[in-house]
Amino acid sequence: MAFIGDENAQLALPPNRRGARPSDLEIDMRIFAVVMACLGLLGLSESASAQACKPVSERTSDVGCWIIAHESLGKLDQPIFWHLDAFPTIEGANTAKGPHGTVVESFGKVWLLTVENKGWRPSGGEHVAEIGPLPINAGEQYSAQYMEAIFNPGMTAAEHTHSGPEAWYTLAGETCLETPEGKQVGSVGQHVIVPGGPPMHLTATGTVQRKSIVLILHDSSKPASTPEHNWKPKGLCKS
């Protein structure tokens, strides 16, 4: 940035102003311009760290949120739970899969991910977790969208809503989720369930890279996720 004392800046002034000292207003305006430029760069930096989930076919790096499966499940009984079972082979997982099951490969393992009643178990495999109950509406048609999420500490997901409940199974790291009702923190052994509807903002907290398998059990007639522009978080996950 050139100042009034610089030769180029002097030439840029009208002839009757060349050689004049800057007024307080001119100095204030320059300071304002510098501050606004810095804030703009800060905003770009923050938006660059926000992650949106993309199909795994578009994956270009390990870090990010990747949609690894999307299955139509139809109407579901209540109460309903999310079951995670690990298998040594894809063939074994497919053999054990029920009508509401999905087989995926994630984090170096073969997973059978199933939405079923409490206490459901497949034939074979290692039962890893049962998460629920998941809050759903009777009579609605549901679909399951599964994601693999890898976030470095400090990375965020921009404000959004879901048309059904979301749940995380965390393998490593820590994640904080803020909604209008407050915040939840998910870590290894600490599952997170958030109902569909309210806006949310997610931040990878702690010092370890976050690794999670995520389920959005959404209304089949609506998108799994929708950007939210009318709500802003209070920054609860920064404290």
URURKA-V772289 format. One record per backbone hydrogen bond with DSSP energy under -0.5 kcal/mol. NH is the residue of the N-H (numbers start at 1). CO is the residue of the C=O. If there is no record, write none. Layout:
nh/co
NH/CO
NH/CO
This chain:
nh/co
6/3
10/6
11/7
12/8
13/9
13/10
17/14
18/14
18/15
20/17
27/23
28/24
29/25
30/26
31/27
32/28
33/29
34/30
35/31
36/32
37/33
38/34
39/35
40/36
41/37
42/38
43/39
44/40
45/41
46/42
47/43
48/44
49/45
49/46
50/46
50/47
51/156
54/65
56/67
58/55
59/56
64/150
66/148
67/54
68/66
68/146
69/146
71/144
73/142
74/142
76/140
81/116
82/131
83/81
83/114
84/129
85/112
86/126
87/110
93/89
94/90
95/91
96/92
97/93
101/98
102/113
104/102
104/111
106/109
109/106
110/87
111/104
111/109
112/85
113/102
113/111
114/83
114/112
115/100
116/81
116/114
120/117
124/122
126/86
127/125
128/84
128/126
129/84
131/82
133/80
134/80
135/133
136/134
140/137
142/74
143/218
144/71
145/143
145/216
146/69
146/144
147/214
148/66
149/147
149/212
150/64
151/210
154/204
155/152
156/49
157/202
160/200
161/226
163/224
166/194
167/215
168/192
169/213
170/168
171/211
172/211
174/205
174/208
175/186
176/203
177/184
178/201
179/182
180/199
182/179
184/177
186/175
187/190
188/173
189/170
190/187
191/189
192/168
194/166
197/162
200/160
201/178
202/157
203/176
204/155
205/174
205/203
210/151
211/172
212/149
213/169
214/147
215/167
216/145
217/165
217/215
218/143
218/216
219/163
220/141
222/219
226/161
228/159
229/227
238/235
239/236
